[in-house]
Amino acid sequence: QSQCTDFLAMAGSGFRDFSRIAASDPTIWRDILMANSDEMEQQLRHFGIALESLRSALRNNSPVQLENLIQSASALRSSWPQS
């Protein structure tokens, strides 16, 4: 518990917005996730691959690999339609 509190103390203000789903009614999110379980499974696989790429860049002490991952994420985000 104290380690979690320590990490939250270091989090910036954007983390509160980013984590707002955690403050929502869990039954609503349970139902949403269950209704979309196939897509969730697919996205979790993609997320796992992305995390492993990040882990690999850090483990290999590879600033070039890390920068490439960050640039790819930035380019993807820039391509999202703006509302």
mmCIF file of the N, C-alpha and C atoms, coordinates in Angstrom:
data_MODEL
# 
_entry.id   MODEL 
# 
loop_
_atom_site.group_PDB 
_atom_site.id 
_atom_site.type_symbol 
_atom_site.label_atom_id 
_atom_site.label_alt_id 
_atom_site.label_comp_id 
_atom_site.label_asym_id 
_atom_site.label_entity_id 
_atom_site.label_seq_id 
_atom_site.pdbx_PDB_ins_code 
_atom_site.Cartn_x 
_atom_site.Cartn_y 
_atom_site.Cartn_z 
_atom_site.occupancy 
_atom_site.B_iso_or_equiv 
_atom_site.pdbx_formal_charge 
_atom_site.auth_seq_id 
_atom_site.auth_comp_id 
_atom_site.auth_asym_id 
_atom_site.auth_atom_id 
_atom_site.pdbx_PDB_model_num 
ATOM 1   N N  . GLN A 1 1  ? 0.819   -1.199  0.000   1.00 0.00 ? 1  GLN A N  1 
ATOM 2   C CA . GLN A 1 1  ? 0.000   0.000   0.000   1.00 0.00 ? 1  GLN A CA 1 
ATOM 3   C C  . GLN A 1 1  ? 0.859   1.258   0.000   1.00 0.00 ? 1  GLN A C  1 
ATOM 4   N N  . SER A 1 2  ? 1.892   1.287   0.829   1.00 0.00 ? 2  SER A N  1 
ATOM 5   C CA . SER A 1 2  ? 2.712   2.496   0.909   1.00 0.00 ? 2  SER A CA 1 
ATOM 6   C C  . SER A 1 2  ? 3.479   2.737   -0.382  1.00 0.00 ? 2  SER A C  1 
ATOM 7   N N  . GLN A 1 3  ? 3.890   1.665   -1.071  1.00 0.00 ? 3  GLN A N  1 
ATOM 8   C CA . GLN A 1 3  ? 4.586   1.842   -2.345  1.00 0.00 ? 3  GLN A CA 1 
ATOM 9   C C  . GLN A 1 3  ? 3.652   2.496   -3.352  1.00 0.00 ? 3  GLN A C  1 
ATOM 10  N N  . CYS A 1 4  ? 2.399   2.076   -3.381  1.00 0.00 ? 4  CYS A N  1 
ATOM 11  C CA . CYS A 1 4  ? 1.408   2.679   -4.280  1.00 0.00 ? 4  CYS A CA 1 
ATOM 12  C C  . CYS A 1 4  ? 1.233   4.155   -3.946  1.00 0.00 ? 4  CYS A C  1 
ATOM 13  N N  . THR A 1 5  ? 1.130   4.464   -2.658  1.00 0.00 ? 5  THR A N  1 
ATOM 14  C CA . THR A 1 5  ? 0.987   5.850   -2.233  1.00 0.00 ? 5  THR A CA 1 
ATOM 15  C C  . THR A 1 5  ? 2.191   6.670   -2.655  1.00 0.00 ? 5  THR A C  1 
ATOM 16  N N  . ASP A 1 6  ? 3.392   6.090   -2.538  1.00 0.00 ? 6  ASP A N  1 
ATOM 17  C CA . ASP A 1 6  ? 4.606   6.782   -2.953  1.00 0.00 ? 6  ASP A CA 1 
ATOM 18  C C  . ASP A 1 6  ? 4.574   7.086   -4.450  1.00 0.00 ? 6  ASP A C  1 
ATOM 19  N N  . PHE A 1 7  ? 4.147   6.110   -5.250  1.00 0.00 ? 7  PHE A N  1 
ATOM 20  C CA . PHE A 1 7  ? 4.082   6.329   -6.697  1.00 0.00 ? 7  PHE A CA 1 
ATOM 21  C C  . PHE A 1 7  ? 3.056   7.399   -7.043  1.00 0.00 ? 7  PHE A C  1 
ATOM 22  N N  . LEU A 1 8  ? 1.907   7.365   -6.386  1.00 0.00 ? 8  LEU A N  1 
ATOM 23  C CA . LEU A 1 8  ? 0.869   8.358   -6.663  1.00 0.00 ? 8  LEU A CA 1 
ATOM 24  C C  . LEU A 1 8  ? 1.324   9.758   -6.285  1.00 0.00 ? 8  LEU A C  1 
ATOM 25  N N  . ALA A 1 9  ? 2.141   9.867   -5.251  1.00 0.00 ? 9  ALA A N  1 
ATOM 26  C CA . ALA A 1 9  ? 2.659   11.176  -4.851  1.00 0.00 ? 9  ALA A CA 1 
ATOM 27  C C  . ALA A 1 9  ? 3.558   11.765  -5.926  1.00 0.00 ? 9  ALA A C  1 
ATOM 28  N N  . MET A 1 10 ? 4.196   10.916  -6.727  1.00 0.00 ? 10 MET A N  1 
ATOM 29  C CA . MET A 1 10 ? 5.080   11.383  -7.798  1.00 0.00 ? 10 MET A CA 1 
ATOM 30  C C  . MET A 1 10 ? 4.338   11.641  -9.102  1.00 0.00 ? 10 MET A C  1 
ATOM 31  N N  . ALA A 1 11 ? 3.099   11.196  -9.200  1.00 0.00 ? 11 ALA A N  1 
ATOM 32  C CA . ALA A 1 11 ? 2.337   11.327  -10.442 1.00 0.00 ? 11 ALA A CA 1 
ATOM 33  C C  . ALA A 1 11 ? 1.961   12.784  -10.690 1.00 0.00 ? 11 ALA A C  1 
ATOM 34  N N  . GLY A 1 12 ? 1.972   13.150  -11.942 1.00 0.00 ? 12 GLY A N  1 
ATOM 35  C CA . GLY A 1 12 ? 1.574   14.504  -12.323 1.00 0.00 ? 12 GLY A CA 1 
ATOM 36  C C  . GLY A 1 12 ? 0.066   14.638  -12.344 1.00 0.00 ? 12 GLY A C  1 
ATOM 37  N N  . SER A 1 13 ? -0.403  15.846  -12.571 1.00 0.00 ? 13 SER A N  1 
ATOM 38  C CA . SER A 1 13 ? -1.845  16.110  -12.562 1.00 0.00 ? 13 SER A CA 1 
ATOM 39  C C  . SER A 1 13 ? -2.576  15.385  -13.687 1.00 0.00 ? 13 SER A C  1 
ATOM 40  N N  . GLY A 1 14 ? -1.891  15.107  -14.783 1.00 0.00 ? 14 GLY A N  1 
ATOM 41  C CA . GLY A 1 14 ? -2.532  14.403  -15.892 1.00 0.00 ? 14 GLY A CA 1 
ATOM 42  C C  . GLY A 1 14 ? -2.908  12.977  -15.547 1.00 0.00 ? 14 GLY A C  1 
ATOM 43  N N  . PHE A 1 15 ? -2.243  12.408  -14.549 1.00 0.00 ? 15 PHE A N  1 
ATOM 44  C CA . PHE A 1 15 ? -2.547  11.026  -14.167 1.00 0.00 ? 15 PHE A CA 1 
ATOM 45  C C  . PHE A 1 15 ? -3.975  10.909  -13.641 1.00 0.00 ? 15 PHE A C  1 
ATOM 46  N N  . ARG A 1 16 ? -4.449  11.936  -12.937 1.00 0.00 ? 16 ARG A N  1 
ATOM 47  C CA . ARG A 1 16 ? -5.824  11.893  -12.419 1.00 0.00 ? 16 ARG A CA 1 
ATOM 48  C C  . ARG A 1 16 ? -6.820  11.778  -13.580 1.00 0.00 ? 16 ARG A C  1 
ATOM 49  N N  . ASP A 1 17 ? -6.615  12.557  -14.638 1.00 0.00 ? 17 ASP A N  1 
ATOM 50  C CA . ASP A 1 17 ? -7.496  12.476  -15.799 1.00 0.00 ? 17 ASP A CA 1 
ATOM 51  C C  . ASP A 1 17 ? -7.350  11.126  -16.495 1.00 0.00 ? 17 ASP A C  1 
ATOM 52  N N  . PHE A 1 18 ? -6.106  10.683  -16.619 1.00 0.00 ? 18 PHE A N  1 
ATOM 53  C CA . PHE A 1 18 ? -5.830  9.432   -17.312 1.00 0.00 ? 18 PHE A CA 1 
ATOM 54  C C  . PHE A 1 18 ? -6.463  8.239   -16.593 1.00 0.00 ? 18 PHE A C  1 
ATOM 55  N N  . SER A 1 19 ? -6.534  8.315   -15.275 1.00 0.00 ? 19 SER A N  1 
ATOM 56  C CA . SER A 1 19 ? -7.017  7.178   -14.489 1.00 0.00 ? 19 SER A CA 1 
ATOM 57  C C  . SER A 1 19 ? -8.462  7.341   -14.022 1.00 0.00 ? 19 SER A C  1 
ATOM 58  N N  . ARG A 1 20 ? -9.209  8.259   -14.602 1.00 0.00 ? 20 ARG A N  1 
ATOM 59  C CA . ARG A 1 20 ? -10.564 8.531   -14.120 1.00 0.00 ? 20 ARG A CA 1 
ATOM 60  C C  . ARG A 1 20 ? -11.486 7.322   -14.242 1.00 0.00 ? 20 ARG A C  1 
ATOM 61  N N  . ILE A 1 21 ? -11.232 6.419   -15.177 1.00 0.00 ? 21 ILE A N  1 
ATOM 62  C CA . ILE A 1 21 ? -12.072 5.231   -15.330 1.00 0.00 ? 21 ILE A CA 1 
ATOM 63  C C  . ILE A 1 21 ? -12.051 4.401   -14.050 1.00 0.00 ? 21 ILE A C  1 
ATOM 64  N N  . ALA A 1 22 ? -10.923 4.394   -13.360 1.00 0.00 ? 22 ALA A N  1 
ATOM 65  C CA . ALA A 1 22 ? -10.813 3.616   -12.122 1.00 0.00 ? 22 ALA A CA 1 
ATOM 66  C C  . ALA A 1 22 ? -11.773 4.112   -11.051 1.00 0.00 ? 22 ALA A C  1 
ATOM 67  N N  . ALA A 1 23 ? -12.218 5.360   -11.156 1.00 0.00 ? 23 ALA A N  1 
ATOM 68  C CA . ALA A 1 23 ? -13.152 5.914   -10.179 1.00 0.00 ? 23 ALA A CA 1 
ATOM 69  C C  . ALA A 1 23 ? -14.608 5.660   -10.572 1.00 0.00 ? 23 ALA A C  1 
ATOM 70  N N  . SER A 1 24 ? -14.829 5.066   -11.730 1.00 0.00 ? 24 SER A N  1 
ATOM 71  C CA . SER A 1 24 ? -16.188 4.822   -12.222 1.00 0.00 ? 24 SER A CA 1 
ATOM 72  C C  . SER A 1 24 ? -16.782 3.573   -11.571 1.00 0.00 ? 24 SER A C  1 
ATOM 73  N N  . ASP A 1 25 ? -18.066 3.387   -11.805 1.00 0.00 ? 25 ASP A N  1 
ATOM 74  C CA . ASP A 1 25 ? -18.778 2.214   -11.304 1.00 0.00 ? 25 ASP A CA 1 
ATOM 75  C C  . ASP A 1 25 ? -18.189 0.959   -11.939 1.00 0.00 ? 25 ASP A C  1 
ATOM 76  N N  . PRO A 1 26 ? -17.636 0.055   -11.145 1.00 0.00 ? 26 PRO A N  1 
ATOM 77  C CA . PRO A 1 26 ? -16.989 -1.137  -11.704 1.00 0.00 ? 26 PRO A CA 1 
ATOM 78  C C  . PRO A 1 26 ? -17.942 -2.044  -12.476 1.00 0.00 ? 26 PRO A C  1 
ATOM 79  N N  . THR A 1 27 ? -19.226 -2.058  -12.117 1.00 0.00 ? 27 THR A N  1 
ATOM 80  C CA . THR A 1 27 ? -20.144 -2.949  -12.833 1.00 0.00 ? 27 THR A CA 1 
ATOM 81  C C  . THR A 1 27 ? -20.368 -2.485  -14.268 1.00 0.00 ? 27 THR A C  1 
ATOM 82  N N  . ILE A 1 28 ? -20.334 -1.180  -14.482 1.00 0.00 ? 28 ILE A N  1 
ATOM 83  C CA . ILE A 1 28 ? -20.484 -0.672  -15.854 1.00 0.00 ? 28 ILE A CA 1 
ATOM 84  C C  . ILE A 1 28 ? -19.305 -1.122  -16.698 1.00 0.00 ? 28 ILE A C  1 
ATOM 85  N N  . TRP A 1 29 ? -18.084 -0.938  -16.179 1.00 0.00 ? 29 TRP A N  1 
ATOM 86  C CA . TRP A 1 29 ? -16.897 -1.328  -16.942 1.00 0.00 ? 29 TRP A CA 1 
ATOM 87  C C  . TRP A 1 29 ? -16.789 -2.834  -17.082 1.00 0.00 ? 29 TRP A C  1 
ATOM 88  N N  . ARG A 1 30 ? -17.223 -3.577  -16.072 1.00 0.00 ? 30 ARG A N  1 
ATOM 89  C CA . ARG A 1 30 ? -17.263 -5.037  -16.191 1.00 0.00 ? 30 ARG A CA 1 
ATOM 90  C C  . ARG A 1 30 ? -18.131 -5.434  -17.374 1.00 0.00 ? 30 ARG A C  1 
ATOM 91  N N  . ASP A 1 31 ? -19.333 -4.837  -17.457 1.00 0.00 ? 31 ASP A N  1 
ATOM 92  C CA . ASP A 1 31 ? -20.263 -5.170  -18.535 1.00 0.00 ? 31 ASP A CA 1 
ATOM 93  C C  . ASP A 1 31 ? -19.715 -4.748  -19.901 1.00 0.00 ? 31 ASP A C  1 
ATOM 94  N N  . ILE A 1 32 ? -19.093 -3.576  -19.973 1.00 0.00 ? 32 ILE A N  1 
ATOM 95  C CA . ILE A 1 32 ? -18.499 -3.123  -21.235 1.00 0.00 ? 32 ILE A CA 1 
ATOM 96  C C  . ILE A 1 32 ? -17.398 -4.075  -21.677 1.00 0.00 ? 32 ILE A C  1 
ATOM 97  N N  . LEU A 1 33 ? -16.524 -4.443  -20.750 1.00 0.00 ? 33 LEU A N  1 
ATOM 98  C CA . LEU A 1 33 ? -15.416 -5.344  -21.092 1.00 0.00 ? 33 LEU A CA 1 
ATOM 99  C C  . LEU A 1 33 ? -15.924 -6.720  -21.490 1.00 0.00 ? 33 LEU A C  1 
ATOM 100 N N  . MET A 1 34 ? -16.905 -7.234  -20.780 1.00 0.00 ? 34 MET A N  1 
ATOM 101 C CA . MET A 1 34 ? -17.457 -8.555  -21.120 1.00 0.00 ? 34 MET A CA 1 
ATOM 102 C C  . MET A 1 34 ? -18.152 -8.533  -22.480 1.00 0.00 ? 34 MET A C  1 
ATOM 103 N N  . ALA A 1 35 ? -18.863 -7.454  -22.783 1.00 0.00 ? 35 ALA A N  1 
ATOM 104 C CA . ALA A 1 35 ? -19.565 -7.349  -24.068 1.00 0.00 ? 35 ALA A CA 1 
ATOM 105 C C  . ALA A 1 35 ? -18.586 -7.240  -25.236 1.00 0.00 ? 35 ALA A C  1 
ATOM 106 N N  . ASN A 1 36 ? -17.383 -6.808  -24.947 1.00 0.00 ? 36 ASN A N  1 
ATOM 107 C CA . ASN A 1 36 ? -16.370 -6.621  -25.987 1.00 0.00 ? 36 ASN A CA 1 
ATOM 108 C C  . ASN A 1 36 ? -15.147 -7.502  -25.741 1.00 0.00 ? 36 ASN A C  1 
ATOM 109 N N  . SER A 1 37 ? -15.367 -8.666  -25.165 1.00 0.00 ? 37 SER A N  1 
ATOM 110 C CA . SER A 1 37 ? -14.245 -9.501  -24.725 1.00 0.00 ? 37 SER A CA 1 
ATOM 111 C C  . SER A 1 37 ? -13.334 -9.943  -25.866 1.00 0.00 ? 37 SER A C  1 
ATOM 112 N N  . ASP A 1 38 ? -13.880 -10.222 -27.032 1.00 0.00 ? 38 ASP A N  1 
ATOM 113 C CA . ASP A 1 38 ? -13.023 -10.638 -28.155 1.00 0.00 ? 38 ASP A CA 1 
ATOM 114 C C  . ASP A 1 38 ? -12.079 -9.512  -28.563 1.00 0.00 ? 38 ASP A C  1 
ATOM 115 N N  . GLU A 1 39 ? -12.619 -8.315  -28.699 1.00 0.00 ? 39 GLU A N  1 
ATOM 116 C CA . GLU A 1 39 ? -11.785 -7.165  -29.059 1.00 0.00 ? 39 GLU A CA 1 
ATOM 117 C C  . GLU A 1 39 ? -10.797 -6.843  -27.939 1.00 0.00 ? 39 GLU A C  1 
ATOM 118 N N  . MET A 1 40 ? -11.247 -6.950  -26.703 1.00 0.00 ? 40 MET A N  1 
ATOM 119 C CA . MET A 1 40 ? -10.347 -6.705  -25.567 1.00 0.00 ? 40 MET A CA 1 
ATOM 120 C C  . MET A 1 40 ? -9.178  -7.683  -25.587 1.00 0.00 ? 40 MET A C  1 
ATOM 121 N N  . GLU A 1 41 ? -9.471  -8.936  -25.864 1.00 0.00 ? 41 GLU A N  1 
ATOM 122 C CA . GLU A 1 41 ? -8.402  -9.938  -25.932 1.00 0.00 ? 41 GLU A CA 1 
ATOM 123 C C  . GLU A 1 41 ? -7.382  -9.565  -27.015 1.00 0.00 ? 41 GLU A C  1 
ATOM 124 N N  . GLN A 1 42 ? -7.875  -9.165  -28.177 1.00 0.00 ? 42 GLN A N  1 
ATOM 125 C CA . GLN A 1 42 ? -6.992  -8.770  -29.273 1.00 0.00 ? 42 GLN A CA 1 
ATOM 126 C C  . GLN A 1 42 ? -6.155  -7.546  -28.881 1.00 0.00 ? 42 GLN A C  1 
ATOM 127 N N  . GLN A 1 43 ? -6.786  -6.547  -28.289 1.00 0.00 ? 43 GLN A N  1 
ATOM 128 C CA . GLN A 1 43 ? -6.062  -5.335  -27.905 1.00 0.00 ? 43 GLN A CA 1 
ATOM 129 C C  . GLN A 1 43 ? -5.058  -5.605  -26.786 1.00 0.00 ? 43 GLN A C  1 
ATOM 130 N N  . LEU A 1 44 ? -5.395  -6.502  -25.870 1.00 0.00 ? 44 LEU A N  1 
ATOM 131 C CA . LEU A 1 44 ? -4.449  -6.870  -24.812 1.00 0.00 ? 44 LEU A CA 1 
ATOM 132 C C  . LEU A 1 44 ? -3.216  -7.561  -25.389 1.00 0.00 ? 44 LEU A C  1 
ATOM 133 N N  . ARG A 1 45 ? -3.404  -8.366  -26.427 1.00 0.00 ? 45 ARG A N  1 
ATOM 134 C CA . ARG A 1 45 ? -2.249  -8.984  -27.104 1.00 0.00 ? 45 ARG A CA 1 
ATOM 135 C C  . ARG A 1 45 ? -1.355  -7.896  -27.706 1.00 0.00 ? 45 ARG A C  1 
ATOM 136 N N  . HIS A 1 46 ? -1.978  -6.922  -28.396 1.00 0.00 ? 46 HIS A N  1 
ATOM 137 C CA . HIS A 1 46 ? -1.206  -5.819  -28.983 1.00 0.00 ? 46 HIS A CA 1 
ATOM 138 C C  . HIS A 1 46 ? -0.479  -5.020  -27.899 1.00 0.00 ? 46 HIS A C  1 
ATOM 139 N N  . PHE A 1 47 ? -1.168  -4.768  -26.800 1.00 0.00 ? 47 PHE A N  1 
ATOM 140 C CA . PHE A 1 47 ? -0.576  -4.018  -25.699 1.00 0.00 ? 47 PHE A CA 1 
ATOM 141 C C  . PHE A 1 47 ? 0.614   -4.778  -25.114 1.00 0.00 ? 47 PHE A C  1 
ATOM 142 N N  . GLY A 1 48 ? 0.464   -6.101  -24.983 1.00 0.00 ? 48 GLY A N  1 
ATOM 143 C CA . GLY A 1 48 ? 1.555   -6.928  -24.481 1.00 0.00 ? 48 GLY A CA 1 
ATOM 144 C C  . GLY A 1 48 ? 2.780   -6.862  -25.386 1.00 0.00 ? 48 GLY A C  1 
ATOM 145 N N  . ILE A 1 49 ? 2.559   -6.872  -26.680 1.00 0.00 ? 49 ILE A N  1 
ATOM 146 C CA . ILE A 1 49 ? 3.663   -6.766  -27.642 1.00 0.00 ? 49 ILE A CA 1 
ATOM 147 C C  . ILE A 1 49 ? 4.344   -5.412  -27.504 1.00 0.00 ? 49 ILE A C  1 
ATOM 148 N N  . ALA A 1 50 ? 3.539   -4.349  -27.374 1.00 0.00 ? 50 ALA A N  1 
ATOM 149 C CA . ALA A 1 50 ? 4.107   -3.007  -27.219 1.00 0.00 ? 50 ALA A CA 1 
ATOM 150 C C  . ALA A 1 50 ? 4.905   -2.897  -25.920 1.00 0.00 ? 50 ALA A C  1 
ATOM 151 N N  . LEU A 1 51 ? 4.377   -3.464  -24.844 1.00 0.00 ? 51 LEU A N  1 
ATOM 152 C CA . LEU A 1 51 ? 5.109   -3.439  -23.572 1.00 0.00 ? 51 LEU A CA 1 
ATOM 153 C C  . LEU A 1 51 ? 6.414   -4.220  -23.668 1.00 0.00 ? 51 LEU A C  1 
ATOM 154 N N  . GLU A 1 52 ? 6.379   -5.344  -24.355 1.00 0.00 ? 52 GLU A N  1 
ATOM 155 C CA . GLU A 1 52 ? 7.608   -6.134  -24.508 1.00 0.00 ? 52 GLU A CA 1 
ATOM 156 C C  . GLU A 1 52 ? 8.642   -5.373  -25.333 1.00 0.00 ? 52 GLU A C  1 
ATOM 157 N N  . SER A 1 53 ? 8.213   -4.617  -26.335 1.00 0.00 ? 53 SER A N  1 
ATOM 158 C CA . SER A 1 53 ? 9.140   -3.797  -27.115 1.00 0.00 ? 53 SER A CA 1 
ATOM 159 C C  . SER A 1 53 ? 9.787   -2.736  -26.238 1.00 0.00 ? 53 SER A C  1 
ATOM 160 N N  . LEU A 1 54 ? 8.995   -2.120  -25.386 1.00 0.00 ? 54 LEU A N  1 
ATOM 161 C CA . LEU A 1 54 ? 9.518   -1.119  -24.458 1.00 0.00 ? 54 LEU A CA 1 
ATOM 162 C C  . LEU A 1 54 ? 10.484  -1.761  -23.466 1.00 0.00 ? 54 LEU A C  1 
ATOM 163 N N  . ARG A 1 55 ? 10.096  -2.899  -22.924 1.00 0.00 ? 55 ARG A N  1 
ATOM 164 C CA . ARG A 1 55 ? 10.951  -3.629  -21.985 1.00 0.00 ? 55 ARG A CA 1 
ATOM 165 C C  . ARG A 1 55 ? 12.272  -3.996  -22.646 1.00 0.00 ? 55 ARG A C  1 
ATOM 166 N N  . SER A 1 56 ? 12.206  -4.438  -23.884 1.00 0.00 ? 56 SER A N  1 
ATOM 167 C CA . SER A 1 56 ? 13.404  -4.827  -24.627 1.00 0.00 ? 56 SER A CA 1 
ATOM 168 C C  . SER A 1 56 ? 14.341  -3.637  -24.824 1.00 0.00 ? 56 SER A C  1 
ATOM 169 N N  . ALA A 1 57 ? 13.781  -2.492  -25.203 1.00 0.00 ? 57 ALA A N  1 
ATOM 170 C CA . ALA A 1 57 ? 14.604  -1.290  -25.406 1.00 0.00 ? 57 ALA A CA 1 
ATOM 171 C C  . ALA A 1 57 ? 15.306  -0.902  -24.111 1.00 0.00 ? 57 ALA A C  1 
ATOM 172 N N  . LEU A 1 58 ? 14.597  -0.988  -23.008 1.00 0.00 ? 58 LEU A N  1 
ATOM 173 C CA . LEU A 1 58 ? 15.198  -0.643  -21.716 1.00 0.00 ? 58 LEU A CA 1 
ATOM 174 C C  . LEU A 1 58 ? 16.230  -1.683  -21.293 1.00 0.00 ? 58 LEU A C  1 
ATOM 175 N N  . ARG A 1 59 ? 15.882  -2.952  -21.453 1.00 0.00 ? 59 ARG A N  1 
ATOM 176 C CA . ARG A 1 59 ? 16.790  -4.040  -21.064 1.00 0.00 ? 59 ARG A CA 1 
ATOM 177 C C  . ARG A 1 59 ? 18.076  -3.990  -21.878 1.00 0.00 ? 59 ARG A C  1 
ATOM 178 N N  . ASN A 1 60 ? 17.949  -3.656  -23.163 1.00 0.00 ? 60 ASN A N  1 
ATOM 179 C CA . ASN A 1 60 ? 19.112  -3.609  -24.053 1.00 0.00 ? 60 ASN A CA 1 
ATOM 180 C C  . ASN A 1 60 ? 19.853  -2.275  -23.973 1.00 0.00 ? 60 ASN A C  1 
ATOM 181 N N  . ASN A 1 61 ? 19.355  -1.398  -23.097 1.00 0.00 ? 61 ASN A N  1 
ATOM 182 C CA . ASN A 1 61 ? 19.970  -0.075  -22.956 1.00 0.00 ? 61 ASN A CA 1 
ATOM 183 C C  . ASN A 1 61 ? 20.135  0.582   -24.327 1.00 0.00 ? 61 ASN A C  1 
ATOM 184 N N  . SER A 1 62 ? 19.032  0.585   -25.082 1.00 0.00 ? 62 SER A N  1 
ATOM 185 C CA . SER A 1 62 ? 19.055  1.052   -26.467 1.00 0.00 ? 62 SER A CA 1 
ATOM 186 C C  . SER A 1 62 ? 18.276  2.354   -26.628 1.00 0.00 ? 62 SER A C  1 
ATOM 187 N N  . PRO A 1 63 ? 18.982  3.488   -26.543 1.00 0.00 ? 63 PRO A N  1 
ATOM 188 C CA . PRO A 1 63 ? 18.276  4.760   -26.718 1.00 0.00 ? 63 PRO A CA 1 
ATOM 189 C C  . PRO A 1 63 ? 17.672  4.912   -28.105 1.00 0.00 ? 63 PRO A C  1 
ATOM 190 N N  . VAL A 1 64 ? 18.300  4.342   -29.121 1.00 0.00 ? 64 VAL A N  1 
ATOM 191 C CA . VAL A 1 64 ? 17.765  4.443   -30.489 1.00 0.00 ? 64 VAL A CA 1 
ATOM 192 C C  . VAL A 1 64 ? 16.445  3.684   -30.585 1.00 0.00 ? 64 VAL A C  1 
ATOM 193 N N  . GLN A 1 65 ? 16.416  2.468   -30.062 1.00 0.00 ? 65 GLN A N  1 
ATOM 194 C CA . GLN A 1 65 ? 15.181  1.676   -30.078 1.00 0.00 ? 65 GLN A CA 1 
ATOM 195 C C  . GLN A 1 65 ? 14.085  2.384   -29.283 1.00 0.00 ? 65 GLN A C  1 
ATOM 196 N N  . LEU A 1 66 ? 14.440  2.932   -28.132 1.00 0.00 ? 66 LEU A N  1 
ATOM 197 C CA . LEU A 1 66 ? 13.478  3.635   -27.298 1.00 0.00 ? 66 LEU A CA 1 
ATOM 198 C C  . LEU A 1 66 ? 12.939  4.873   -28.015 1.00 0.00 ? 66 LEU A C  1 
ATOM 199 N N  . GLU A 1 67 ? 13.834  5.634   -28.637 1.00 0.00 ? 67 GLU A N  1 
ATOM 200 C CA . GLU A 1 67 ? 13.398  6.825   -29.373 1.00 0.00 ? 67 GLU A CA 1 
ATOM 201 C C  . GLU A 1 67 ? 12.488  6.443   -30.536 1.00 0.00 ? 67 GLU A C  1 
ATOM 202 N N  . ASN A 1 68 ? 12.805  5.361   -31.232 1.00 0.00 ? 68 ASN A N  1 
ATOM 203 C CA . ASN A 1 68 ? 11.959  4.902   -32.338 1.00 0.00 ? 68 ASN A CA 1 
ATOM 204 C C  . ASN A 1 68 ? 10.554  4.546   -31.849 1.00 0.00 ? 68 ASN A C  1 
ATOM 205 N N  . LEU A 1 69 ? 10.467  3.891   -30.695 1.00 0.00 ? 69 LEU A N  1 
ATOM 206 C CA . LEU A 1 69 ? 9.158   3.541   -30.141 1.00 0.00 ? 69 LEU A CA 1 
ATOM 207 C C  . LEU A 1 69 ? 8.362   4.802   -29.797 1.00 0.00 ? 69 LEU A C  1 
ATOM 208 N N  . ILE A 1 70 ? 9.039   5.769   -29.197 1.00 0.00 ? 70 ILE A N  1 
ATOM 209 C CA . ILE A 1 70 ? 8.368   7.019   -28.837 1.00 0.00 ? 70 ILE A CA 1 
ATOM 210 C C  . ILE A 1 70 ? 7.917   7.770   -30.085 1.00 0.00 ? 70 ILE A C  1 
ATOM 211 N N  . GLN A 1 71 ? 8.772   7.818   -31.114 1.00 0.00 ? 71 GLN A N  1 
ATOM 212 C CA . GLN A 1 71 ? 8.401   8.491   -32.365 1.00 0.00 ? 71 GLN A CA 1 
ATOM 213 C C  . GLN A 1 71 ? 7.220   7.797   -33.030 1.00 0.00 ? 71 GLN A C  1 
ATOM 214 N N  . SER A 1 72 ? 7.193   6.469   -32.993 1.00 0.00 ? 72 SER A N  1 
ATOM 215 C CA . SER A 1 72 ? 6.066   5.726   -33.584 1.00 0.00 ? 72 SER A CA 1 
ATOM 216 C C  . SER A 1 72 ? 4.765   6.042   -32.850 1.00 0.00 ? 72 SER A C  1 
ATOM 217 N N  . ALA A 1 73 ? 4.829   6.079   -31.527 1.00 0.00 ? 73 ALA A N  1 
ATOM 218 C CA . ALA A 1 73 ? 3.635   6.396   -30.739 1.00 0.00 ? 73 ALA A CA 1 
ATOM 219 C C  . ALA A 1 73 ? 3.174   7.822   -31.014 1.00 0.00 ? 73 ALA A C  1 
ATOM 220 N N  . SER A 1 74 ? 4.119   8.737   -31.130 1.00 0.00 ? 74 SER A N  1 
ATOM 221 C CA . SER A 1 74 ? 3.786   10.129  -31.406 1.00 0.00 ? 74 SER A CA 1 
ATOM 222 C C  . SER A 1 74 ? 3.139   10.273  -32.777 1.00 0.00 ? 74 SER A C  1 
ATOM 223 N N  . ALA A 1 75 ? 3.705   9.608   -33.768 1.00 0.00 ? 75 ALA A N  1 
ATOM 224 C CA . ALA A 1 75 ? 3.130   9.668   -35.120 1.00 0.00 ? 75 ALA A CA 1 
ATOM 225 C C  . ALA A 1 75 ? 1.736   9.079   -35.162 1.00 0.00 ? 75 ALA A C  1 
ATOM 226 N N  . LEU A 1 76 ? 1.535   7.983   -34.458 1.00 0.00 ? 76 LEU A N  1 
ATOM 227 C CA . LEU A 1 76 ? 0.209   7.371   -34.409 1.00 0.00 ? 76 LEU A CA 1 
ATOM 228 C C  . LEU A 1 76 ? -0.789  8.319   -33.761 1.00 0.00 ? 76 LEU A C  1 
ATOM 229 N N  . ARG A 1 77 ? -0.396  8.918   -32.646 1.00 0.00 ? 77 ARG A N  1 
ATOM 230 C CA . ARG A 1 77 ? -1.295  9.856   -31.970 1.00 0.00 ? 77 ARG A CA 1 
ATOM 231 C C  . ARG A 1 77 ? -1.604  11.062  -32.868 1.00 0.00 ? 77 ARG A C  1 
ATOM 232 N N  . SER A 1 78 ? -0.620  11.561  -33.579 1.00 0.00 ? 78 SER A N  1 
ATOM 233 C CA . SER A 1 78 ? -0.838  12.709  -34.468 1.00 0.00 ? 78 SER A CA 1 
ATOM 234 C C  . SER A 1 78 ? -1.799  12.389  -35.604 1.00 0.00 ? 78 SER A C  1 
ATOM 235 N N  . SER A 1 79 ? -1.890  11.113  -35.960 1.00 0.00 ? 79 SER A N  1 
ATOM 236 C CA . SER A 1 79 ? -2.771  10.728  -37.061 1.00 0.00 ? 79 SER A CA 1 
ATOM 237 C C  . SER A 1 79 ? -4.227  10.566  -36.643 1.00 0.00 ? 79 SER A C  1 
ATOM 238 N N  . TRP A 1 80 ? -4.514  10.618  -35.340 1.00 0.00 ? 80 TRP A N  1 
ATOM 239 C CA . TRP A 1 80 ? -5.898  10.495  -34.888 1.00 0.00 ? 80 TRP A CA 1 
ATOM 240 C C  . TRP A 1 80 ? -6.688  11.700  -35.342 1.00 0.00 ? 80 TRP A C  1 
ATOM 241 N N  . PRO A 1 81 ? -7.929  11.468  -35.780 1.00 0.00 ? 81 PRO A N  1 
ATOM 242 C CA . PRO A 1 81 ? -8.765  12.609  -36.147 1.00 0.00 ? 81 PRO A CA 1 
ATOM 243 C C  . PRO A 1 81 ? -9.040  13.491  -34.929 1.00 0.00 ? 81 PRO A C  1 
ATOM 244 N N  . GLN A 1 82 ? -9.062  14.780  -35.150 1.00 0.00 ? 82 GLN A N  1 
ATOM 245 C CA . GLN A 1 82 ? -9.364  15.698  -34.066 1.00 0.00 ? 82 GLN A CA 1 
ATOM 246 C C  . GLN A 1 82 ? -10.833 16.081  -34.128 1.00 0.00 ? 82 GLN A C  1 
ATOM 247 N N  . SER A 1 83 ? -11.444 16.141  -32.954 1.00 0.00 ? 83 SER A N  1 
ATOM 248 C CA . SER A 1 83 ? -12.893 16.467  -32.934 1.00 0.00 ? 83 SER A CA 1 
ATOM 249 C C  . SER A 1 83 ? -13.105 17.923  -32.637 1.00 0.00 ? 83 SER A C  1 
# 
